[in-house]
Amino acid sequence: MKKLPIWLALACILLVSCGDIGLRNILADTVGKAKGNPTYTVTYDGNGATGGSVPTDSKAYHQGDTVTVLGNSGSLVKSGYYNFAGWDTKADGSGTSYAAGTTFPMGTANVTLYAVWTTFHMYITGYTGTSSTSVAPCYWNNGTQITLPMGTNTFGNAVGVVLDSSGNPLIAGYAETSNVPAPCYWKNGTQTPLSMGTNTYGLAEGAALDSSGILYIAGTSGPSLSSLAPCYWKNGTQTPLLMGTSTWGLSCGVTLNSLGILYIAGVSGTSLSSVTPCYWKNGAQTSLLMGTNTYGQTVGITLDSSGNLYIAGYTGTSSSSVTPCYWKNGTQTPLPMGGTNTYGQAYGVALDSSGNLYITGASGTSSSLVTPCYWKNGTRTPLPMGGTNTYGEANLVTIGP
């Protein structure tokens, strides 16, 4: 057996007799090293991260010491459709996975923990074409555009989107000929019309599924554009929404909470050019504040896991002068429009599993010169329009696996 140096042996006797706990700990570490007990490190690797920084663990661990896994304190991100999902001992995720705050005993080698990135799918509805009067309905799956059929119609718009239990998108919208739209929805690319009773003019805007798979579609119908009232369809059966003293209204986005309570975003007023933003909770209408603006509309609506209510929309001084925004529990926040754009609208709103906020819409120099885009936590990203298209909007959005 290797003997300790005399100075170290004397120091042991002195410290034990003095009872100094702190010095005893230092001595224990020194003795450990003298006995050949090395220390090891924990290093964090971004594993393809394109932004942020990895956490740093500056501790030196002996075998058997407890290691507490650090969180994503440096806000690591990876470009594309990825979410941070913890750490793993192997870069491909096939090792041992750890969440922030979990612990493990140090072994006999240095440890590298690699960021785990999970993919997701973002579905955005909308339309593209060569002008505001010549467009076709479509949706984007992670930025890839898919056009939807319209039958013999010449104009169409895909608006609401929800994923069924198999991950297939159900899309609400409308198609029209001669400026008379009719509400419909698409399932697996197949178009199905919605009944409007005796009305001849209608729009389908939002889509949601409850826990039993019942399909809710928010929209509007009436005899003409100048005489519309908000409504929703539950498995194809139409129900009107109350507007108080208002005589004109639209219902757009729709969502349900875990208790099955129905939330619908929209507007009401006296005409298309004189409306204020609102939402309905189980049929009861609530108005939203616009600051000093006199015109506004809400479109997309969603709830987070804590019950916070997010609504996307836009406000301004008139229908031709609006800027994009969203409301969280009634508090309005503006969104950037990019470059020299002066006109913009926000439509869809969704949250991913990490709590990132996605809002879809369009912006440009005027209402007739807009291109589709989305905002992630307030940062704007344009969407491709395909071919020679120069005009487009991104409507509602949902996040899926």
Secondary structure by P-SEA (a helix, b strand, c coil): cccccaaaaaaaaaaaaaccaaaaaaaaaaaaaaacccccbbbbbcccccbbbbbbbcccccccbbbbbbcccccccccccccccccccccccccccccccbbbbbccbbbbbbbbbbbbbbbbbbcccccccbbbbbcccccbbbbbbbccccbbbbcbbbbccccbbbbbbccccccbbbbbcccccbbbbbbcccccbbbbccccccccbbbbbbbcccccccbbbbbcccccbbbbbbbcccccccccccccccccbbbbbbcccccccbbbbbcccccbbbbbbcccccccccccccccccbbbbbbbcccccccbbbbbcccccbbbbbbccccccccccccccccccbbbbbbbcccccccbbbbbcccccbbbbbbbcccccbbbbccccccc
